[in-house]
């Protein structure tokens, strides 16, 4: 069977048994050329038409392409070729070279073989393989063919020839053949003056030939050209060679000359048919004969074992990150991009986002090296942030990396985009676009084919990239403690971090888990072996110095934050600075609206923009449905630094104080709703900024839920107010909040709120606040079981309040003092305190405090065995509490009445009252209150002979008691459990209340 020899490395040429096959016109030649360039793979009719008619195919294009293919098939048959060289393959045609030859395949095989030989130290054989490869060229590739697509393919082929010439020259220099090279390289440099690799070889050849002055002049001319044409200094390799020539460095002296081999090296059969074919597609391709035409190669070629693919794929990735740590979940997301996708689909795109210093580039580079084997056609990397450039300029860099000669690139951006996407078509290439600032910067650099993958890193959210290109978002947060300490361990050698685990964890926390900060801290330790981990942690503990300490050479945490801050609008930057003035762990939008004196919707917009800029983090929704926003610690420090530069500091401080007072507005409203009015609390003169009623209704639908969401902020707001000297705000906000702490059994916060409010009041000489806080602190200690200290504080509060004429406050304090006095066994004194307080409570219209006082009087009667009086007082308390609604005070009144009825043996009434209490505390999700109510119900049902139902109540009460940590309640429940087990014993008599 006759075989055809196809030639692309020069004018398009076909020969069959040394006879040239004459081709038809330009269209037929263009169709054949493109099929050869894509040989072994289907080329769609649309792509053929776009190529033949240079982007403007006529309506009859598909028919004319079909005619061209039919004519080519006829030519092959007339040449004596059996079988189908061009096969119909949906959606177009495929040219198969099995049994035929293609000079491009042989060229790539020989250059790949040469590279492999050079890598194994067989320089002479490698040089001869390059010589054979270059001998295949008959002139400019695709000479005589026109049209944008084919011209760009020709550019790529020319780049492969130049790369082979450079490789050949470097090997000949290594073999001491510099004398014969000088003239060749000089001509090549004149033809390609900006090609630094060629200029490098020419300089070395000149120097080794004794022409040192010529070598220096070659550098001078190249240096001037690089400055004039590119605005850049020559590359490192060229500058280092220039220095070596100046110094006559022995390292660049000529090696001994190695003579030409007697017989040329035998190349091997091609492993990869063409540069555009992937490694997967090349597997199993048929062997083709190397060049044997007299005009194409001067030596016979033998077949040999298959070789790896030639190393033509670009690899522009920066070095991998040796200290890279963590990010397991994010890597899994990126790994999902490696699933195969047909070339006709859009490329896979990932968007890695996060604040400066969070490790976006590190993740992208690390993963790219990890995944590089999945992209046999190369990995491209562009840093879009370090030196921002127009898309056309960036495309120029990418095109040169892909092999397009720089001097033949189109000038306009649209043409460069088209060329870029054509060169990537059919190839599996990873494109990393690092530190992008906008979608407009990224869009022109996206490939159009599904074989490629793109990883974009940015501080921006780039919603358009997600919307238009289906980008997978990979948001980065700070590292957790384990990964943070692991990162420190990897950089700090000598076991210092492992030997001081507690201090290492502290250092990681001070660095906020921010990878940049951790790396800087680790580098400081690594370069100061005499420092302990504790010493550095102590230095970072000073907030005023922390950002200064986290600086090392060009790596500065503060400078990285400035990149993000500098992109904010003036108004948004002002919002960011003022937010940092609030010393709260997180903040809801309604509080920010108070800070900025704007509608909540406007505040939410600002917060969302800051979140998109990765300067804030968002969490939620909380129990009230509100999203909450927080600073990372280091970003808060940076924002506070910038806040010191606020041109209108008084306005900023007024905004801060307004926001702090807004917590009082909402806390007071929450207290009113929980207690059925402004009951059981003393207020001061602190201003209350207006908060929209509809907003209050949304926030306080469940006041306890609001408290649970705001608890940490309330404590922080009281603490900051006290530090700022806003005493009236500090103690009033504490007083409005401690009732919720009691409901939630949160004695730690209860105590801290009172201590902060007390300190602020005393510092300001605010006697009203001092008296109220002494009383509330005494109540907190009473709840904690510290009765001695409690009595002392409550008595001191009584003196301060009465001296200040605070009658209502003194009455509330007397009720608290009565409880501790009763618990210490002085029922008479307790009754006197309560009886004395009731007139003032009635005068104030405080139904809640009146019911509370009556409940305590009922308990005193119950303790004395006066069951009827206890029931009477209990019913009076319930009657008052009903006027409050379903409040905690009402639940306490029903509970106390139920206990009195239980003691009186009126079990159905007791169960009814306790069930009323249960409904209220269940709705409020008051776990401790529910546990006490269930205890009462269990007792009532046990005494009524319903042991199984009592067991259910008791089991539920035990679970709630364990959650709240109430040891007193746990003891009572376990005693009842013993009674229950005894009651279940055969012949047992049910216990009775005494």
Secondary structure as UniProt FT lines:
FT   STRAND          4..7
FT   STRAND          13..16
FT   TURN            17..18
FT   STRAND          19..20
FT   HELIX           26..37
FT   TURN            38..40
FT   STRAND          43..44
FT   HELIX           45..52
FT   TURN            53..55
FT   TURN            59..60
FT   HELIX           61..78
FT   TURN            79..80
FT   STRAND          86..89
FT   TURN            90..91
FT   STRAND          92..95
FT   TURN            98..99
FT   STRAND          101..102
FT   HELIX           103..119
FT   TURN            120..121
FT   HELIX           123..134
FT   TURN            135..136
FT   TURN            141..142
FT   HELIX           148..174
FT   TURN            175..176
FT   HELIX           178..191
FT   TURN            193..194
FT   HELIX           196..208
FT   TURN            209..210
FT   HELIX           212..225
FT   HELIX           226..230
FT   HELIX           236..247
FT   HELIX           250..252
FT   TURN            275..276
FT   HELIX           279..282
FT   TURN            283..284
FT   TURN            294..296
FT   STRAND          314..315
FT   TURN            322..323
FT   HELIX           328..335
FT   HELIX           336..338
FT   TURN            343..344
FT   STRAND          348..353
FT   TURN            356..357
FT   HELIX           360..371
FT   HELIX           372..374
FT   TURN            376..377
FT   STRAND          378..383
FT   TURN            384..387
FT   HELIX           391..401
FT   TURN            402..403
FT   HELIX           406..408
FT   HELIX           413..424
FT   TURN            425..426
FT   STRAND          430..436
FT   HELIX           439..443
FT   TURN            444..445
FT   TURN            450..451
FT   STRAND          453..458
FT   HELIX           463..469
FT   STRAND          472..475
FT   HELIX           481..491
FT   TURN            494..495
FT   HELIX           496..499
FT   HELIX           501..510
FT   TURN            511..513
FT   HELIX           515..527
FT   TURN            529..530
FT   HELIX           533..541
FT   TURN            543..545
FT   HELIX           546..549
FT   STRAND          551..552
FT   TURN            553..554
FT   STRAND          555..556
FT   HELIX           557..565
FT   TURN            566..567
FT   HELIX           570..579
FT   TURN            580..581
FT   STRAND          587..588
FT   HELIX           589..596
FT   HELIX           600..612
FT   TURN            613..614
FT   STRAND          617..619
FT   TURN            623..624
FT   STRAND          628..630
FT   HELIX           633..643
FT   TURN            644..645
FT   TURN            647..648
FT   HELIX           649..675
FT   HELIX           693..699
FT   TURN            700..702
FT   HELIX           703..723
FT   TURN            724..725
FT   HELIX           727..743
FT   TURN            744..745
FT   HELIX           747..764
FT   HELIX           767..783
FT   TURN            784..785
FT   HELIX           787..803
FT   TURN            804..805
FT   HELIX           807..823
FT   TURN            824..825
FT   HELIX           827..844
FT   HELIX           847..863
FT   TURN            864..865
FT   HELIX           867..882
FT   TURN            883..884
FT   HELIX           888..903
FT   TURN            904..905
FT   HELIX           907..924
FT   HELIX           927..943
FT   TURN            944..945
FT   HELIX           947..964
FT   HELIX           967..984
FT   TURN            986..987
//
